Amino acid sequence: MAGAGTKRRRGVLPIAAPAHLRDKGKGLDMAEHRTEPRFEEGRFVPAYPLRRQEDGFTFIQQLGLIRDATKNPLRALSAGTFRDPVVQTSFLGYHLTQIADPAMIHHCFVENRNNYRMSALRQAMFQPVLREGLLTAEGETWKHARKTLSPIFTPKNIARFADGMKTTIDRDMPAFVRAGETIEMSQITTALTYLVLSDALFSGEISGAREDVLPLIANVLGSIGQPHFMDLVGAPTFVPRLGRGKGMAHVARLRELIREVAIRRLDQKERGDALAEDFLTTMIGAAGEGAPFTLDEIEDQLVTFIGAGHETTAQALTWMFYLLSQDTEARARAEAEVDGLDVSEAPVSWIDALPFTMACFREALRLYPPAAAILRQANEPDAFGSYEIPKDGVAMLHLYVLHRHQKLWEQPDAFMPERFLGEAGEKIDRFQYLPFGVGHRTCIGERFAMVEAAILIASLMRRFRFDYAGDTPPHPTVRLSMQPEQGMKMRVSSRE
């Protein structure tokens, strides 16, 4: 509930954790690991993991942090990283530099980017699943992939994909969202964004019934991005990662289905058949520029787009609808804006017609950035001001920290969509807000994701209202993206 002297302007009391979860010694003591949601100066502040008070690590603390990080990496963050522009420490043999200074971010990740490579920990987490996809490839492999895929994301193609997005959402939304029901919001947004992406990637041609494919996708996503104990301690890749076998079996099945689609399309090309105008056709060299991909490369890129290209958007949407359910004033303003939308206009234009609504989405991306952290290892020593990153040291751009840093944001933990509007939005430093990454590896699908989000938000909000229905406040954790640890139950009511 709101603290003493706090104005409660927004009309919804945040839900406190039940007593049995607050009392020590009774199962999982969740209150020890997070704040409770509150109103602060009239603004809603959602629950977030508590921050350690020490910046350094004793050996015993490192062991405890390994345990916590495998459950939720956000628990390993110190209060100092949200207060100081740069924090340097040693952890498990790594020299770690956590950077929240926009000028130093520009130096390390843009000006001097050639001095850095992907960190071993990041690759250990993602490469077994994504292999040589855009997120994990380096060097010439990455350059070839980026060049070949870039023509897909021209304004003309984004406009064409937007029309398809609306068609997919109008077709599939009734099967997933119905007034009067209580839903798991993240499952709904994940399903809808996958179906949108599936139509854009390969015209929905993946074999198998939707009710079989969607759980498979969910299981694959659960296999990506969670650090394993063996990854954290730097064990060689040949050492078994106990507990990952089942997840990797799901990945193998998804790859099998994707390969079948790609082979069918290649056969169609050989026969001279007309090919669907989608991502896959571009990748096999039937359209666009750049050398065509091999079958293995097609498989890796499609797995990457499925893994990173819809899960991230889905989770940001899930968090946005939760935040609006707690901020009734912002929700009413967004609903009025959506109700005034001319839906006869081209769907690609909706993103510009909904400035406040998209500010709410951008604020959700700030509070819950899909890619929590970007890690690079230095090839040679690098200096910036009084700080030096040694050879093989890790430069960490923790987006969750950057987006909530006390020196960069007013009320950094509060939901304030207005910070992205007008003059306030123009004052945000280019390297202060980076939900889609930084430098030459900025997400290639950023515009696609934002247009997709605008169409999904407008389509859902015109018909429905979502109210949080969980027993405890949602708590962020990191997997492939920033997810609600206990799920996100929402009660659906009709607005029509």
C-alpha positions as CSV (number, residue, x, y, z in Angstrom):
1,M,0.0,0.0,0.0
2,A,1.1,3.6,-0.4
3,G,3.7,4.9,2.1
4,A,3.0,7.6,4.6
5,G,2.5,11.0,3.0
6,T,2.3,9.6,-0.5
7,K,-0.4,10.9,-2.7
8,R,-2.4,8.0,-4.4
9,R,-3.4,9.8,-7.6
10,R,-3.9,6.8,-9.9
11,G,-6.8,5.0,-8.5
12,V,-5.5,1.5,-8.0
13,L,-3.8,0.2,-4.9
14,P,-0.8,-2.0,-5.6
15,I,-1.2,-5.5,-4.2
16,A,0.9,-6.3,-1.2
17,A,2.5,-9.8,-0.9
18,P,0.4,-12.1,1.3
19,A,1.5,-12.6,4.9
20,H,2.7,-16.2,4.4
21,L,5.2,-14.9,1.8
22,R,6.4,-12.1,4.0
23,D,7.0,-14.2,7.1
24,K,10.4,-15.7,7.4
25,G,10.8,-19.5,7.6
26,K,7.6,-20.2,5.7
27,G,8.6,-21.4,2.2
28,L,9.9,-18.9,-0.3
29,D,10.4,-15.6,1.5
30,M,9.7,-13.4,-1.5
31,A,9.6,-10.2,0.5
32,E,13.3,-10.6,1.4
33,H,14.2,-10.3,-2.3
34,R,12.0,-7.5,-3.6
35,T,10.3,-4.2,-2.8
36,E,6.6,-3.9,-2.7
37,P,4.8,-1.8,-5.3
38,R,3.9,1.6,-4.1
39,F,2.9,5.1,-5.2
40,E,5.6,7.7,-5.0
41,E,4.9,11.4,-5.6
42,G,1.7,10.3,-7.3
43,R,3.4,7.8,-9.6
44,F,3.1,4.0,-9.6
45,V,6.4,2.2,-8.7
46,P,6.2,-1.5,-9.5
47,A,7.9,-4.1,-7.4
48,Y,11.6,-4.8,-8.2
49,P,14.3,-7.0,-6.8
50,L,16.2,-5.6,-3.8
51,R,19.7,-4.4,-4.4
52,R,22.8,-5.5,-2.6
53,Q,24.5,-2.8,-0.5
54,E,28.0,-4.0,-1.4
55,D,29.8,-3.4,-4.7
56,G,32.6,-5.9,-4.0
57,F,32.3,-9.7,-3.6
58,T,34.0,-11.9,-1.0
59,F,34.5,-15.5,-2.0
60,I,31.5,-16.6,0.1
61,Q,29.3,-13.9,-1.4
62,Q,30.3,-15.0,-4.9
63,L,29.1,-18.5,-4.2
64,G,25.8,-17.0,-2.9
65,L,25.5,-14.8,-6.0
66,I,26.0,-17.7,-8.3
67,R,23.0,-19.4,-6.7
68,D,20.9,-16.2,-6.9
69,A,22.0,-15.4,-10.5
70,T,21.0,-18.8,-11.8
71,K,17.5,-18.1,-10.4
72,N,17.3,-14.4,-11.2
73,P,20.4,-12.4,-12.4
74,L,18.7,-9.2,-11.2
75,R,19.3,-10.2,-7.6
76,A,23.1,-9.9,-8.1
77,L,22.9,-6.1,-8.8
78,S,24.3,-3.7,-6.2
79,A,22.8,-0.4,-5.1
80,G,26.0,1.3,-6.2
81,T,25.4,0.4,-9.9
82,F,22.2,2.4,-9.8
83,R,24.0,5.4,-8.2
84,D,27.5,5.5,-9.7
85,P,28.3,6.0,-13.4
86,V,30.9,3.2,-13.4
87,V,31.4,0.3,-11.0
88,Q,34.4,-2.0,-11.3
89,T,34.8,-5.2,-9.4
90,S,36.1,-8.8,-9.8
91,F,33.7,-11.7,-10.1
92,L,34.6,-15.4,-10.7
93,G,37.9,-14.4,-12.1
94,Y,36.5,-11.8,-14.4
95,H,37.3,-8.1,-14.2
96,L,33.9,-6.5,-14.5
97,T,33.2,-2.9,-15.5
98,Q,29.5,-2.0,-15.2
99,I,28.9,1.2,-17.2
100,A,26.0,3.6,-16.8
101,D,27.8,6.7,-18.2
102,P,26.4,7.6,-21.7
103,A,29.8,9.0,-22.8
104,M,31.7,5.9,-21.8
105,I,29.0,3.7,-23.4
106,H,29.6,5.6,-26.7
107,H,33.4,5.1,-26.3
108,C,33.3,1.4,-25.6
109,F,30.4,0.2,-27.7
110,V,30.7,2.6,-30.7
111,E,34.0,4.5,-31.1
112,N,36.3,1.7,-29.9
113,R,34.0,-1.3,-30.7
114,N,36.6,-3.1,-32.7
115,N,38.5,-3.6,-29.4
116,Y,35.7,-5.8,-28.0
117,R,34.3,-9.2,-28.7
118,M,31.3,-11.1,-27.4
119,S,31.8,-12.2,-23.8
120,A,32.3,-15.9,-23.2
121,L,29.5,-16.0,-20.6
122,R,26.9,-14.5,-23.1
123,Q,28.0,-16.9,-25.8
124,A,27.7,-19.8,-23.5
125,M,24.1,-18.9,-22.6
126,F,22.9,-18.2,-26.2
127,Q,25.1,-19.9,-28.8
128,P,24.0,-23.5,-28.0
129,V,20.5,-22.6,-29.1
130,L,21.0,-19.8,-31.7
131,R,24.4,-21.0,-33.1
132,E,25.4,-18.5,-35.8
133,G,22.3,-16.3,-35.8
134,L,22.5,-12.5,-35.8
135,L,22.6,-12.3,-32.0
136,T,25.6,-14.6,-31.6
137,A,27.5,-14.5,-34.9
138,E,30.7,-12.4,-35.1
139,G,33.2,-11.2,-37.7
140,E,32.5,-12.0,-41.4
141,T,29.7,-14.4,-40.5
142,W,27.8,-11.5,-38.8
143,K,28.6,-9.0,-41.6
144,H,27.3,-11.4,-44.3
145,A,24.1,-12.0,-42.3
146,R,23.5,-8.3,-41.6
147,K,24.0,-7.4,-45.2
148,T,21.8,-10.1,-46.5
149,L,18.9,-9.4,-44.1
150,S,19.0,-5.6,-44.2
151,P,16.8,-5.3,-47.4
152,I,14.0,-7.0,-45.5
153,F,13.6,-4.0,-43.2
154,T,13.2,-1.2,-45.7
155,P,10.3,1.2,-45.1
156,K,8.5,-0.3,-48.1
157,N,8.7,-3.9,-46.7
158,I,7.8,-2.8,-43.2
159,A,4.6,-1.2,-44.6
160,R,3.8,-4.4,-46.4
161,F,4.4,-6.5,-43.3
162,A,2.2,-4.2,-41.3
163,D,-0.8,-5.0,-43.5
164,G,-0.1,-8.7,-42.8
165,M,0.3,-8.1,-39.1
166,K,-3.2,-6.6,-38.9
167,T,-4.6,-9.5,-40.9
168,T,-3.0,-12.0,-38.6
169,I,-4.2,-10.3,-35.4
170,D,-7.7,-9.8,-36.7
171,R,-7.8,-13.5,-37.6
172,D,-6.2,-15.0,-34.5
173,M,-7.1,-12.7,-31.6
174,P,-10.6,-14.1,-31.0
175,A,-9.1,-17.6,-30.3
176,F,-6.9,-16.2,-27.5
177,V,-8.7,-13.3,-25.8
178,R,-12.3,-13.3,-24.7
179,A,-14.1,-11.0,-22.3
180,G,-15.0,-12.5,-18.9
181,E,-12.0,-14.8,-18.7
182,T,-8.8,-14.6,-16.7
183,I,-5.8,-15.2,-18.9
184,E,-2.0,-15.6,-18.5
185,M,-1.1,-12.4,-20.3
186,S,2.4,-13.3,-21.3
187,Q,1.2,-16.5,-22.9
188,I,-1.4,-14.6,-25.0
189,T,1.1,-11.9,-26.1
190,T,3.7,-14.6,-26.9
191,A,1.2,-16.6,-29.0
192,L,0.0,-13.5,-31.0
193,T,3.4,-12.1,-31.6
194,Y,4.6,-15.6,-32.7
195,L,1.7,-16.0,-35.2
196,V,2.5,-12.5,-36.6
197,L,6.1,-13.4,-37.0
198,S,5.4,-16.8,-38.4
199,D,3.3,-15.3,-41.2
200,A,6.1,-12.7,-41.9
201,L,8.9,-15.2,-41.7
202,F,7.6,-18.1,-43.7
203,S,3.9,-17.4,-44.5
204,G,2.8,-19.6,-41.6
205,E,4.0,-22.7,-43.4
206,I,5.6,-24.4,-40.4
207,S,4.2,-27.9,-40.2
208,G,2.1,-29.1,-37.3
209,A,-1.0,-27.8,-35.7
210,R,-0.9,-24.5,-33.9
211,E,-1.8,-26.1,-30.6
212,D,1.4,-28.3,-30.9
213,V,3.7,-25.6,-32.2
214,L,3.0,-22.9,-29.6
215,P,3.9,-25.1,-26.6
216,L,7.0,-26.1,-28.4
217,I,8.0,-22.4,-28.9
218,A,7.3,-21.8,-25.2
219,N,9.6,-24.6,-24.2
220,V,12.3,-23.4,-26.5
221,L,12.1,-19.9,-25.1
222,G,12.5,-21.3,-21.6
223,S,15.8,-22.9,-22.7
224,I,17.4,-19.6,-23.8
225,G,19.1,-16.9,-21.7
226,Q,19.1,-18.5,-18.2
227,P,22.7,-18.7,-16.9
228,H,23.8,-22.2,-15.9
229,F,26.1,-22.7,-13.0
230,M,28.7,-24.2,-15.4
231,D,28.5,-21.1,-17.5
232,L,29.0,-18.8,-14.6
233,V,32.1,-20.6,-13.4
234,G,33.6,-20.7,-17.0
235,A,33.5,-24.5,-17.4
236,P,34.4,-25.8,-21.0
237,T,31.5,-26.3,-23.4
238,F,32.1,-30.1,-23.4
239,V,31.2,-30.3,-19.7
240,P,27.5,-31.4,-19.5
241,R,25.0,-28.7,-18.4
242,L,22.7,-30.9,-16.2
243,G,19.1,-29.9,-16.5
244,R,19.3,-28.5,-20.1
245,G,18.8,-31.8,-22.0
246,K,15.0,-31.5,-22.2
247,G,15.2,-27.9,-23.3
248,M,17.7,-28.7,-26.0
249,A,15.5,-31.5,-27.3
250,H,12.7,-28.9,-27.8
251,V,15.2,-26.8,-29.7
252,A,16.2,-29.7,-31.9
253,R,12.5,-30.3,-32.8
254,L,12.0,-26.7,-33.7
255,R,15.1,-26.7,-35.9
256,E,13.7,-29.8,-37.6
257,L,10.4,-28.1,-38.4
258,I,12.1,-24.9,-39.7
259,R,14.5,-27.0,-41.9
260,E,11.5,-28.8,-43.4
261,V,10.0,-25.4,-44.4
262,A,13.2,-24.2,-45.8
263,I,13.7,-27.3,-47.9
264,R,10.2,-27.1,-49.3
265,R,10.8,-23.5,-50.3
266,L,14.1,-24.4,-52.0
267,D,12.4,-27.1,-53.9
268,Q,9.8,-24.6,-55.0
269,K,12.5,-22.3,-56.3
270,E,14.2,-25.1,-58.2
271,R,10.9,-26.0,-59.9
272,G,10.3,-22.3,-60.8
273,D,7.2,-22.0,-58.7
274,A,6.0,-18.6,-57.5
275,L,7.3,-18.0,-54.0
276,A,5.7,-16.3,-51.1
277,E,7.0,-12.7,-50.4
278,D,8.4,-13.2,-46.9
279,F,11.6,-13.4,-44.9
280,L,12.4,-16.9,-46.1
281,T,12.2,-16.1,-49.8
282,T,14.6,-13.2,-49.2
283,M,17.0,-15.5,-47.3
284,I,17.2,-18.1,-50.0
285,G,18.3,-15.4,-52.5
286,A,15.0,-15.1,-54.4
287,A,14.8,-11.4,-53.5
288,G,17.0,-8.7,-51.9
289,E,20.7,-8.1,-52.0
290,G,23.7,-10.1,-50.8
291,A,24.7,-13.7,-51.2
292,P,22.1,-16.3,-50.4
293,F,22.3,-18.1,-47.1
294,T,23.1,-21.8,-46.8
295,L,20.5,-24.1,-45.4
296,D,22.3,-24.1,-42.0
297,E,22.4,-20.3,-42.0
298,I,18.7,-20.1,-42.9
299,E,17.9,-22.4,-40.0
300,D,20.1,-20.3,-37.5
301,Q,18.5,-17.0,-38.6
302,L,14.9,-18.2,-38.4
303,V,15.5,-19.7,-34.9
304,T,17.1,-16.4,-33.9
305,F,14.1,-14.4,-35.2
306,I,11.6,-16.7,-33.5
307,G,13.6,-16.6,-30.2
308,A,14.4,-12.9,-30.1
309,G,12.0,-11.4,-32.7
310,H,8.7,-12.0,-30.9
311,E,9.4,-13.0,-27.3
312,T,11.0,-9.6,-26.6
313,T,8.0,-7.7,-28.0
314,A,5.6,-10.0,-26.2
315,Q,7.1,-9.5,-22.8
316,A,7.2,-5.7,-23.2
317,L,3.5,-5.7,-24.1
318,T,2.8,-7.9,-21.1
319,W,4.5,-5.4,-18.7
320,M,2.8,-2.4,-20.4
321,F,-0.7,-3.8,-19.8
322,Y,0.2,-4.5,-16.2
323,L,1.5,-1.0,-15.7
324,L,-1.6,0.5,-17.2
325,S,-3.8,-1.7,-15.0
326,Q,-2.2,0.0,-12.0
327,D,-2.2,3.5,-13.5
328,T,-5.8,4.1,-14.4
329,E,-5.3,7.7,-15.4
330,A,-2.6,6.7,-18.0
331,R,-4.9,3.8,-19.1
332,A,-7.8,6.1,-19.7
333,R,-5.7,8.5,-21.8
334,A,-4.3,5.6,-23.9
335,E,-7.8,4.2,-24.4
336,A,-9.1,7.6,-25.5
337,E,-6.2,7.9,-28.0
338,V,-6.8,4.4,-29.4
339,D,-10.6,5.0,-29.6
340,G,-9.8,8.0,-31.8
341,L,-7.6,6.1,-34.2
342,D,-8.7,6.0,-37.8
343,V,-8.3,2.3,-38.4
344,S,-9.0,2.7,-42.1
345,E,-5.6,4.3,-42.4
346,A,-2.6,2.0,-43.3
347,P,-1.6,0.0,-40.2
348,V,2.1,1.2,-40.6
349,S,0.9,4.7,-39.7
350,W,-0.7,3.7,-36.4
351,I,2.6,4.1,-34.6
352,D,2.7,7.8,-35.3
353,A,-1.0,8.3,-34.6
354,L,-0.7,7.0,-31.0
355,P,2.0,9.1,-29.4
356,F,1.0,8.7,-25.8
357,T,0.1,5.0,-26.2
358,M,3.5,4.3,-27.7
359,A,5.1,6.4,-24.9
360,C,3.6,3.9,-22.5
361,F,5.2,1.1,-24.5
362,R,8.5,2.8,-24.5
363,E,8.3,3.3,-20.8
364,A,7.6,-0.4,-20.4
365,L,10.7,-1.0,-22.5
366,R,12.7,1.3,-20.1
367,L,11.5,-0.4,-16.9
368,Y,11.8,-3.9,-18.3
369,P,14.3,-3.9,-21.2
370,P,14.0,-7.1,-23.2
371,A,17.7,-7.7,-23.4
372,A,18.8,-7.0,-19.8
373,A,22.5,-6.7,-20.5
374,I,25.1,-6.4,-23.2
375,L,28.5,-7.9,-22.4
376,R,31.8,-7.4,-24.3
377,Q,35.3,-8.6,-23.5
378,A,38.3,-6.4,-24.3
379,N,40.9,-7.6,-26.8
380,E,43.4,-5.1,-25.5
381,P,43.4,-2.7,-22.5
382,D,41.0,0.3,-22.9
383,A,40.9,3.6,-20.9
384,F,38.2,6.2,-20.5
385,G,38.9,9.0,-18.1
386,S,40.1,7.5,-14.8
387,Y,38.8,4.1,-15.7
388,E,40.8,1.3,-17.3
389,I,39.3,-2.0,-18.7
390,P,42.1,-4.6,-18.8
391,K,42.7,-7.1,-21.5
392,D,40.0,-9.8,-21.4
393,G,38.0,-7.6,-18.9
394,V,34.3,-7.5,-19.4
395,A,32.5,-4.2,-20.2
396,M,28.9,-4.6,-19.1
397,L,26.1,-2.4,-20.3
398,H,23.3,-3.4,-18.0
399,L,20.3,-1.9,-19.6
400,Y,18.1,-2.6,-16.6
401,V,20.5,-0.5,-14.5
402,L,21.0,2.2,-17.2
403,H,17.3,2.6,-17.6
404,R,16.8,3.0,-13.8
405,H,19.9,5.0,-13.0
406,Q,19.5,7.7,-10.4
407,K,21.8,10.2,-12.2
408,L,20.0,9.8,-15.5
409,W,16.2,9.6,-14.7
410,E,13.7,11.4,-12.6
411,Q,11.9,8.9,-10.3
412,P,13.8,6.1,-12.1
413,D,11.7,3.2,-10.8
414,A,8.4,4.9,-11.5
415,F,6.0,4.5,-14.5
416,M,6.1,7.9,-16.2
417,P,5.1,7.7,-19.9
418,E,5.3,11.5,-20.3
419,R,9.1,11.4,-20.1
420,F,9.0,10.2,-23.8
421,L,6.8,13.1,-25.0
422,G,7.7,16.5,-26.4
423,E,10.7,18.4,-24.9
424,A,11.2,15.8,-22.2
425,G,11.7,13.1,-24.8
426,E,14.1,15.2,-26.8
427,K,16.3,15.6,-23.8
428,I,16.9,11.9,-23.4
429,D,20.5,11.2,-24.3
430,R,21.1,8.8,-27.3
431,F,23.1,6.5,-25.1
432,Q,20.8,6.7,-22.1
433,Y,17.9,4.7,-23.4
434,L,18.9,1.6,-25.4
435,P,16.2,-1.1,-25.4
436,F,17.2,-2.3,-28.9
437,G,20.9,-2.4,-28.3
438,V,23.7,0.0,-29.2
439,G,26.1,0.8,-32.1
440,H,26.4,-1.3,-35.2
441,R,24.7,-4.3,-33.6
442,T,21.5,-2.4,-32.8
443,C,18.5,-4.7,-33.4
444,I,17.8,-4.9,-37.1
445,G,14.1,-5.5,-36.5
446,E,13.5,-2.4,-34.2
447,R,11.0,-0.7,-36.6
448,F,9.3,-4.0,-37.3
449,A,8.8,-4.6,-33.5
450,M,7.5,-1.1,-32.8
451,V,5.0,-1.2,-35.7
452,E,3.9,-4.7,-34.6
453,A,3.5,-3.4,-31.0
454,A,1.4,-0.4,-32.1
455,I,-1.0,-2.7,-34.1
456,L,-1.3,-5.2,-31.3
457,I,-1.9,-2.6,-28.6
458,A,-4.5,-0.8,-30.7
459,S,-6.3,-4.0,-31.7
460,L,-6.4,-5.3,-28.1
461,M,-7.3,-2.0,-26.4
462,R,-10.1,-1.1,-28.7
463,R,-11.9,-4.3,-27.7
464,F,-10.7,-5.2,-24.2
465,R,-9.5,-3.9,-20.8
466,F,-7.0,-5.9,-18.8
467,D,-6.8,-5.8,-15.0
468,Y,-4.2,-7.5,-12.9
469,A,-5.6,-10.6,-11.2
470,G,-2.5,-12.2,-9.6
471,D,-2.2,-13.1,-5.9
472,T,1.1,-11.3,-5.5
473,P,2.7,-8.4,-7.4
474,P,4.6,-9.5,-10.6
475,H,8.4,-9.6,-10.1
476,P,10.9,-9.3,-13.0
477,T,13.4,-12.0,-13.8
478,V,15.7,-12.5,-16.7
479,R,15.5,-15.4,-19.2
480,L,15.7,-14.6,-22.9
481,S,13.9,-11.4,-22.0
482,M,12.6,-9.7,-18.9
483,Q,9.7,-11.8,-17.7
484,P,7.3,-11.8,-14.8
485,E,8.7,-14.5,-12.5
486,Q,5.3,-15.7,-11.3
487,G,3.4,-15.1,-14.5
488,M,0.9,-12.3,-15.3
489,K,-2.7,-13.2,-14.7
490,M,-5.1,-10.6,-16.1
491,R,-8.8,-10.4,-16.0
492,V,-10.4,-9.5,-19.3
493,S,-13.4,-7.2,-19.7
494,S,-15.1,-5.9,-22.9
495,R,-14.8,-2.3,-24.0
496,E,-17.1,-2.7,-27.0
